[in-house]
């Protein structure tokens, strides 16, 4: 079972940083309401091409203000060679940037509502303390369930 899960992860869910085609992005902001909310985690997969209507994550192109920042918006026009025209579902204007194919991280394939808030909490000092407390409790529980041995 473990081997099957590992193989599935290697083939379909391995992050781009480890040579895979998938990335995980925590949504920040409300520009994609009502599809994506602040704190959602988006699973993003790299594709060979993108078309109008796709929600993609792209890096702000080099030479622009905010270069390298990640943006999650919908393709509303353009092409891979001339640059995609992008816009958030909850915004009135097009993005100032025109990302090309090499700037696109991938297409949003799935989302985990609010999972990003949990991850951010777990990275905080309070979250780490809660997690450590739960682990300590889980490790101590089996010992507490044992019946005390009779006195000799």
Secondary structure, 3 states (H helix, E strand, C coil): CHHHHHHHHHHHHCEHHHCCCEEEEECCCCCCCCCCCCCCEEEEECCCCCCCCCEEEEECCCCCCCCCCEEEEEEEEEECCCEEEEECCCCCCCCCCCCCHHHEEEEEEEEECCHHHHHHHHCCHHHHHHHHHHHHHHHHHHHHHCCCCCCC
